[in-house]
Amino acid sequence: MSAISHDVPHYAVNAKLIALIASGAVFFGVFLSGFVIDEPAPYDLYMAMLIPIWALFGLRISRSIAPLVTLLIVFDIGGLIAMTQMGELYQTPFYLAVSFFLSFTAMFYASITEQRPDIYPLIFTAWVVAGLVTATLGILGYFHAFPGAERFTRYDRAMGAFQDPNVFGPFLALPAVYLLHRILAGRTRNLVLLTPLLLVIAMGVFLSFSRGAWGVLVVSSVLLTAALFVQSSSGRFRLKIIVMAILAFAIVTLSVIAILQIPGMEEFFRSRARLEQSYDAGRLGRFARYGYGAMMALEHPLGIGALNFGRIFGEDTHDIWLKALLDYSWLGFAAFLGLVLWTLAAGFRILFRDRPWQPYLLCAYVVFVSHLGLGTIIDIDHWRHVYMLLGLIWGAIALEQRYQRDRTVARRTRQRQTLLPAFWPTGEAPLQTVPPAYK
């Protein structure tokens, strides 16, 4: 009697190997997003290769993410329209090329998370690892821990492997919020295991001395805690959230107080904590430029061209809404406003639904909301992680639509299976159709 072979088919092994390689490629891409010292950054070059390769092997743009694709393309076309108003182009073509590229990255993340919801944990883990590495570099640089460590600082502020502390700090918000979510909603032991990691990232945010980054982290954390509290109907779980949140807050606060004991640290903190800095006020200060920019936007519906505002006034708009109006024309502004409102509305509608990807949607959503607030005082249109957040949110939106379609198909199939046996000549029911599983 011959033995039955239980060997795994070659095509199954190949499929698993391809999936493993694809996962590793995405992990490495997200990890590289934490290192943007020069442009083009390694992340840019890597993603410029990864996206076309993935497209050759099945990257699919579904109807569910069509609004994201359409509005981002219209936004970038608005930038091309604004460029036609410039007498001399300077670096504007390269700037707009980066805008198109970053739009493609948002579409990429939305597409792969819709196709493979199991890739969400991997993306968030890669972001946490990148955050820990770049935060550690920023901390070591701030304290001059080794020769040349000042490379990771700017104006005596930690900036990690970034060009600017004001981008470095907000980049760390999602890793911090994700770790906080794991602490609040996970097992009690996570408080011991994950709090040290959260402290490293929180210290990186603090030492960036970016008021915007501080605000993003605080607002995101408060929104996350409130969302978890509202989502649960269990009194025991709500009590746990309150206790864990208090403990986490106390640990971070005590760590900050300890840092402030370093000579000179408290004075610098007080100067940075002021709501108004020297560059905010004055005839051509940040707030005055908002007024000038609004008047220019009314006079130039086709925009004035990317980066041209900074050449006129010596500083850029430092406001994402004005930047959209002036650098991307009224058309680009309308597309950007529509994308923001659509993202917020569609994301909020599914924010509290019990799905495997809901924790990742929740973390990305609250960090995205806080970044929109930050965008009123600083330009965020070329922040790579903002486009990553957009893609992650739209991936969840698309997943929910697919989930609902599959449920509808499954329900109709069950109804047919209930009705048909009575009319089936042999008394046998037709083959069952089972919708795809979501694990």
Buried (B, 14 or more C-beta within 10 A) or exposed (E): EEEEEEEEEEEEEEEEEEEEEBBEBBBBBBBBBBBBEEEBBBBBEBBEEBBEEBBEEEBEBBEBBEBBBEBBBBBBBBBBBBBEBBEEBBEBEEBBEBBBBBBBBBBBBBBBBBBBBBBBBBBBBBBBBBBBBBBBBBBBBBEEEEEEBEEBBBEEBBBBBBBBBBBBBBBBBBBBBBBBBBBBBBEEEBBEEBBEBBBBBBBBBBBBBBBBBBBBBEBBBEBBBEBBBEBBEEEEBBEBBEEBBEBBEEBBEEBBEEBBEEEEBEEBBEEBEEEEEEEBEEEEBBEBBBEBBBEBBEEBEBBBBBBBBBEEBEEBBBBBBBBBBBBBBBBBBBBBBBBBEBBBEBBEEBBBEEBBBBBBBBBBBBBBBBBBEBBBBBBBBBBBBBBBBBBBBBBBBBBBBBBEEBEEBBEEBEEBBEEEEEEEEEEEEEEEEEBEEEE
